[in-house]
Amino acid sequence: MARKRQWIKVAIAIFIVVGLLVSGRHYGLFDKDSDAHSHEVRIAYLRVPNDELLAMSRGTLEDKLAEIGVKAKFVEFDSGVEANKALASGSIDYASMGITNAVVALANQIPTELIWIHELLGETEGLVVKDSISSLSDLAGQTLATTFASTSHYSLEKVLEEANLSDQVKLLDMKSTDIAASWASGDIMGAYTWEPNLSQLVNQSGHVLLDSKDLQEEGIVTANVMLGRKDYLAEHPEVTQVIIQSLEETHQLYASQPEEAANILGEELGMPADEVLKQMKGSKWLRAKDQVQSDYLGSSEEKGQFVPVIQSIADFLASNRQLSDVPSQEVIENFVNPAYIEAYLEREGQ
């Protein structure tokens, strides 16, 4: 009888321990750095003032992932080129990048899906030139810089093509961090680049000749987007739901308290809040419900305008010998996956 009572006590103890583990994980009672995490998710981000960096800076994305037992590891990349290499090797699970590099990932058959649009690029990317240049025609015979295979490169090539200057301008491929040095040394007369580089060059005897908002009005759309590895997305759909929820909450903060959002990002970026707010207003942030409209990702049943946008970018990259194959419309439609946003909206009753 004593042995039986002992076994009952052991069983009750096990039940309590298991119950605490389950409830602790459910209610987020474990410390983010404890061994309670089921696994680590690796998220590559761009250091720009957008919804993702805001969610990271507030700590909400990390906290919400911890609540479901997932530890977040954030990895910074200057461009999508390095991010694509990491995606291909499986060393990261999500990556934010310009849409041109997303197209490169697709064309190179890196098994990913486009699941979120961070922002449509507007005044945050532009063609900045020396003060001595006042028009596009003045660019003939000049040397310009941009980051090849980036949204800036795509935009610049489109500008030169429209102005019949493609064969009259020398283009140099540079990382955004190297453009400022070449500008200061006089090696280049202009650059199509993004913030904060853009403002830095303007403050050094430059001015913006045109920006991506001007191009957007002509139907040339560029954006920063988030890709996820297919295998990871299928295995951990709950992580994607948490990410989307966190991003959507930053949109709500930005809409209701833009100065507070700018203060948070300013502290993270080491920039004045008013300058950060200016940059934030220079791009278009899309709420989840807007992203699944026909103008953007569309629905699972009928994909939206981002399909022809991706097709156009793929054609451009192929014509510049940066892609060997152009993906078909079917492949592009499978790449654009609004299902995760749709699941979030359904869960939220929207």
N, C-alpha and C positions, 0 to 999 in steps of 0.2 A: 504493500500500500504506500509506504514511504517513497519507494522508487517511482510509483505512478504519479504521486504528487510532485516529485522532482521534475519528471518529464512535462507535466502540465505547466509548471513554473517556467521551464525552458521555452516551451511553446509560446506562452504568453509574452515572454521577453522578446522572442524573435518577432512576434506579431507587432509589438510596440515599436521596435527598431525599424521594421519595414514601413510601418505606418508613418513614422517620423520622416523617413527618407522620402517617401512619396509626397507627403504633404509639404515638406520643406522644398522639394523641387517645384511643386505646383504653385506654391505661394512665394517663391523666390527668397527663401530664408537663408540660403547659403551665400557665403561670401563669394564674390566674383572670381577670386583667385584660389578657391578651395578645390579639393579633388572631386567635388560633386559634379563637375561638368562632364557631360556625356562625350563631348568632343570639342575641337577647336575649329571655328570657321575663319577663313583667311580672306580678308576683304581689301582689295587694292583701290586706292582713291586718288583723286587729283586734288592738289592743294589750291583750290579756287573757292570763292565764296558762294557755294551752292547748298542745296538741301542736305546732301550727304555730310559735308564737313560740319554743317550746323548740328546735325544729329549726333555726330561724333563729339564735337566740342561741348555740347550740353551734357554728354554722358548718357543720354537716354537710349541710344542704340545699344551700347555695351550693357547697360542695366537690363533692358528688355530681353536681350539674348541670354543673359545670366539667369533670368527668371525661368527660362525653359531648359536650363542646364547646359548652355552653350557658351564657351569662352570665345570672345572676339579678339582677333589679331588683325590690326590695321597696318597696311603696307603702302607707303607713298611711292607713286611713280610719276615722273615728269611728263611722260607721254604714253600712248597706248602701245607703242612698239615693244617696250619692255614688258608691259602688262600682258600682251599677247604671247610672248615667250613663256611667261609664268603660267598662263592659262594652258598653253600647249603641254607644258611639263607636268601639269597637275599640282603645282606648288601654291596656287591660290584658287579660291572657289568663286569669288565675284570680282569683277573689275569695272571701274568707271573709266571712260575714255571718250574721245571725240568720235563721232559717227563714222568718219573715214577709216579709222583703225578698227572699228567694229566690222566694217565691210571687209577689211583685210582678214580679220579672223574668220569670217564666213567663207571667203573665197579660198582660204588656205585650209579649210575643212577642220578648223579647231572646233571641237564639239561644244558649242555654246548656244545660248538663246538671248535675244534682246528682251529684257523684262521691264525696263523703266527708262523714262526720259528725265534726266536731271533738270535740264533747261535748254530752251532754244537760244542759240547764240545771237546776240544783237550788237550792242555797243561795246560789249566786253571783248570782242575781237575786231581788229581793224588794220588798215594799211596806214602805218605812220611813216611820214617822210620828213626829210630835212626841210627847214623853213624856206630854202631856195626853190623848192619844187611846189608849184601852185596848181598844176593840172596833171591829168594822166599822160598827156602828150609829152610832158617834161621828163617822163620816165625812160624815154627812148635812149639807149646807150648807157643806162645806169645799172648798178649792181644792187640787187635786193636779196633779202634773206627771209627764209621761213623754215618751218619744221616739216620736212617732207612726209607725205602720207598722213598729215594732220588735217583738221578742218580748215586751218589757216592756209595751208598749201592749196587745198581744193578751191577755196574762195579766191585766192590770189590768181591762180591759173584761169579761173572764170573771168576775173576782171581783165586780165591781160588779153584773153581771147576776144572778149567783147570790144576791147579798144584796139584790136589788131596789132598788139605789141608783143605777142608771144615770142617772136624770133628777134626782138630788138632789146630784150632785157636779159641780163645775166642773173640767174637764180642760184643762190647758195643754200645748201641744206645745213641748218644749225639747230641745236637744242635751244629752247627758249632761254636757258640760262647763259648761253654764249652770245646771243644776239646783242645784248647790251654792251658787251666789250667791243664787238665789231663796230657798233654804232659810235661808241666813244672814240675809237681809233680812226674813224673815217673810212673804214673798209667797205661800208655799205651806205647807200643813200636812203634806204627805206627798208621796212620789214612788215610783213603781215604776221601779227602775233596777238597774244591774248594777255589779259590782265594777270598779274600786276605789271608785266613788262611794258604793256601799251602805255600806261600812264607815266612810267619811268622815262620812256623815250620822249614822250611829249614834253616832259619837264626838262629835257636836255636838247633844246632848240629843235623840237619837232612838232608836227601837227598831224591830225588824222585826216587823211584825204577822203576816205570812205570807210564804212564799217559793215559788219555782217547784217546789221539791221537794214541797211540800204539794199543789200543783196537779197535779203528775205522778201522784201517788197517786190523784187523782180522774180520771185519763185525759186531762188537758190537757198535752200534750207540747210542749216547746219545745227548740230546739237551735241551736247554731252549726254551719254547714255550709260546704262549699266548692263553688263553681260553676266550671265551665270553659267557655270559648267553644267552641261546637261545631266551628267550622272549625279552630281551633287543636288541639283534642283529636284530630280526625281526621288532621291533618297531622303531629302530633308525639306519637304515643302513648308514645314512650320517655320523654318528659318527665314525663308523668303517672305512669308506673311509678316513676321516680326519686322523685317527690314522695311517693307512697304508701309507698315503702320507707323514706324518711326519717322520715315521720310514724310509721310502725309502730315504728321503732327508738326514737323518743322514748317511746312507750308502754312499751317494754321497759325503758328507763332508769327511768321513773317507777315501774314495778312493782317493780323490784329495788333502786333507790336513790332513794326519794322525796325524801330530804333534799338529795341532790346536785342533783336536778332543780329543787327549790325554790330552792337557792342560785343556780343559773344564771339562773333567771327573776327572782329577787329583784334580782340585779345589773342585769339588763336593765331592769326596771321601776322601780328605785330604791326598793324596798320591803324590809322585813325578811323574811328567808326563812321564818320561822314563820308570818307573815301570808299569804305566798304559798302555802305548803303548805295552810293552812286553806282558802284559796279554791279550790285545786286539788281538795281533797277534797270541796268543796261542789258539784262537778259530776261527771258520770259519763263517763269516757273509754272509748270502745269500740274494742277491737282489730279489725283487719281481718276476721278470721274471724267476729266477732260481728255486724259491720255487714251481712253478707250473709244473716243469719238473718231469719226471717219477722217478727220483732218490729220490725225496722228497715227497711233497704233491700230485703231479700229477694234473690232471684236474678234473672238475666236472663229466665228462663222464667216465674217467678211473683213479681211484686213484693210487697213486704212492707207492714207497717202504716204506713209513712211516706206511702203513697198516701192513705189516709183522713185522716191528720193534715194533709196539705197541702190536701185537699179542705175540711176543716173551717176551716182558716185562710183559704182563699180565700172561703168563704161569709161569714166574719166581716168580711173586708176589704170585700167587696161591700156588705154591709149597712151599713157605715160610709162608703159612697161613696168608698172608696179604690181600688176596682177597678170598671171599667165592665163587664167580662165575667168570668165564672167559667169557668176551663178545665174541659174535660170530663175524665172519668176516663182516657180513652185518651191525652189530651195529658199528663196528670200522670204516667201510667205510662211514657211515652216520655221524660219529663223526668228521672225517677229512673233513673240508669244505674249499676248495680253491676258492669258488665262489666269495668271497669278494676281493681277490687279482686279480682274473680274471676281475672283474668289474672295478677295479682301472686301470689295464693295458689297458683295452678297452677304458676307458675314456682318458687315456694318449696317445692313439694311438700306443701302443706297442704290 
